[in-house]
């Protein structure tokens, strides 16, 4: 490693300098590779954070759509119940009219007027329910589900 000079002092041998240069090159290569790995890890970390944020936003939109559609479904169920109740009431009243109407002849104008009023009452309830159902159908069309991939494109890893 050392060699003695003619004046008695010591100096580094050629072998030492070769080893030092090889060691220096090795340290530079290791440092370069370490930095490249750190840069890649940082990029992947940023992409992962971005992907997680986009996924959370997408899931938020999906949950919002599901909640809106659930409310629409509940209201549709309520409308169906109103329609069923209206038809049940119509049939019940038609089959069991009040005693003063039941005593009249089917050809009597008063009985026909009562029956017409009964049908108009049913049609008003049913018409309002159908109108609300149409509004809900439009809301459902306007509340579309987000794309299955939520617009996310996975980054290419290199």
C-alpha positions as CSV (number, residue, x, y, z in Angstrom):
1,X,0.0,0.0,0.0
2,X,2.9,2.4,0.8
3,X,6.2,2.5,-0.8
4,X,9.3,4.2,0.4
5,X,10.8,7.0,-1.7
6,X,14.5,7.5,-2.2
7,X,14.4,10.4,0.3
8,X,13.0,8.1,3.0
9,X,9.5,9.4,2.9
10,X,6.5,7.3,2.1
11,X,4.0,7.6,-0.8
12,X,1.0,5.7,-1.9
13,X,1.6,2.8,-4.2
14,X,0.0,2.4,-7.7
15,X,-2.0,-0.5,-6.3
16,X,-3.5,1.9,-3.6
17,X,-4.5,4.4,-6.3
18,X,-6.2,1.7,-8.4
19,X,-8.0,0.4,-5.4
20,X,-9.0,4.0,-4.4
21,X,-10.3,4.7,-7.9
22,X,-12.2,1.4,-8.1
23,X,-13.7,2.1,-4.7
24,X,-14.7,5.7,-5.7
25,X,-16.3,4.4,-8.8
26,X,-18.2,1.8,-6.8
27,X,-19.4,4.5,-4.4
28,X,-20.5,6.7,-7.3
29,X,-22.4,3.8,-8.9
30,X,-24.1,2.8,-5.6
31,X,-25.0,6.5,-5.0
32,X,-26.4,6.9,-8.5
33,X,-28.5,3.7,-8.2
34,X,-29.7,4.7,-4.7
35,X,-30.8,8.1,-6.0
36,X,-32.6,6.5,-9.0
37,X,-34.4,4.2,-6.7
38,X,-35.4,7.0,-4.4
39,X,-36.7,9.1,-7.4
40,X,-38.7,6.1,-8.6
41,X,-40.1,5.5,-5.1
42,X,-41.1,9.1,-4.8
43,X,-42.8,9.1,-8.2
44,X,-44.7,5.9,-7.4
45,X,-45.7,7.3,-4.0
46,X,-47.1,10.5,-5.7
47,X,-49.0,8.4,-8.2
48,X,-50.4,6.2,-5.4
49,X,-51.5,9.3,-3.5
50,X,-53.1,10.8,-6.6
51,X,-54.8,7.4,-7.4
52,X,-56.1,7.2,-3.8
53,X,-57.5,10.7,-4.0
54,X,-59.2,10.1,-7.3
55,X,-60.6,6.8,-6.0
56,X,-62.0,8.5,-2.9
57,X,-63.6,11.2,-5.0
58,X,-65.1,8.6,-7.3
59,X,-66.4,6.5,-4.4
60,X,-67.9,9.7,-3.0
61,X,-69.8,10.3,-6.3
62,X,-70.9,6.6,-6.3
63,X,-72.2,6.9,-2.8
64,X,-74.0,10.1,-3.6
65,X,-75.7,8.6,-6.6
66,X,-76.7,5.5,-4.6
67,X,-78.2,7.7,-1.9
68,X,-80.1,9.7,-4.4
69,X,-81.4,6.6,-6.2
70,X,-82.3,5.0,-2.9
71,X,-84.4,8.1,-2.0
72,X,-86.0,7.9,-5.4
73,X,-86.8,4.1,-4.9
74,X,-88.3,4.8,-1.5
75,X,-90.5,7.5,-2.9
76,X,-91.5,5.2,-5.8
77,X,-92.5,2.6,-3.3
78,X,-94.6,5.2,-1.5
79,X,-96.2,6.2,-4.8
80,X,-97.0,2.5,-5.5
81,X,-98.6,2.3,-2.0
82,X,-100.7,5.4,-2.7
83,X,-101.9,3.9,-6.0
84,X,-102.7,0.5,-4.4
85,X,-104.6,2.2,-1.6
86,X,-106.5,4.4,-4.1
87,X,-107.6,1.4,-6.2
88,X,-108.5,-0.5,-3.1
89,X,-110.6,2.4,-1.8
90,X,-112.3,2.8,-5.2
91,X,-113.2,-0.9,-5.3
92,X,-114.3,-1.0,-1.7
93,X,-116.5,2.1,-2.1
94,X,-117.9,0.8,-5.4
95,X,-118.8,-2.5,-4.0
96,X,-120.1,-1.1,-0.7
97,X,-121.7,2.3,-1.4
98,X,-123.2,4.3,1.4
99,X,-126.7,3.0,2.3
100,X,-128.5,6.0,0.7
101,X,-126.7,5.4,-2.6
102,X,-127.1,1.6,-2.4
103,X,-130.9,2.1,-2.1
104,X,-131.0,3.9,-5.4
105,X,-131.5,2.2,-8.8
106,X,-128.3,1.8,-10.9
107,X,-130.1,3.9,-13.5
108,X,-130.7,6.8,-11.0
109,X,-128.8,9.9,-11.9
110,X,-127.8,10.5,-8.3
111,X,-126.1,7.0,-8.2
112,X,-124.4,7.7,-11.5
113,X,-123.2,11.1,-10.2
114,X,-121.9,9.4,-7.1
115,X,-120.0,6.8,-9.1
116,X,-118.6,9.4,-11.4
117,X,-117.4,11.4,-8.4
118,X,-115.8,8.3,-7.0
119,X,-114.0,7.6,-10.3
120,X,-112.8,11.3,-10.5
121,X,-111.5,11.1,-7.0
122,X,-109.5,8.0,-7.9
123,X,-108.2,9.5,-11.1
124,X,-107.1,12.6,-9.3
125,X,-105.1,10.5,-6.8
126,X,-103.8,8.2,-9.4
127,X,-102.9,11.1,-11.8
128,X,-101.0,12.9,-9.1
129,X,-99.1,9.7,-8.2
130,X,-98.3,9.0,-11.9
131,X,-97.1,12.6,-12.4
132,X,-94.7,12.3,-9.4
133,X,-93.6,8.9,-10.7
134,X,-92.7,10.5,-14.0
135,X,-90.7,13.3,-12.2
136,X,-88.9,10.6,-10.3
137,X,-88.1,8.7,-13.5
138,X,-86.6,11.9,-14.9
139,X,-84.5,12.3,-11.7
140,X,-83.3,8.7,-12.0
141,X,-82.3,9.4,-15.7
142,X,-80.5,12.5,-14.6
143,X,-78.7,10.7,-11.7
144,X,-76.5,8.4,-13.8
145,X,-73.9,6.1,-12.2
146,X,-70.3,7.2,-12.7
147,X,-68.1,5.3,-15.2
148,X,-67.1,1.9,-13.8
149,X,-63.5,3.0,-13.8
150,X,-64.4,6.5,-12.5
151,X,-62.2,8.0,-15.3
152,X,-59.1,6.6,-13.6
153,X,-56.2,5.4,-15.7
154,X,-53.6,3.4,-14.0
155,X,-50.1,4.9,-14.5
156,X,-47.6,2.9,-16.4
157,X,-44.9,1.7,-14.1
158,X,-41.4,1.7,-15.6
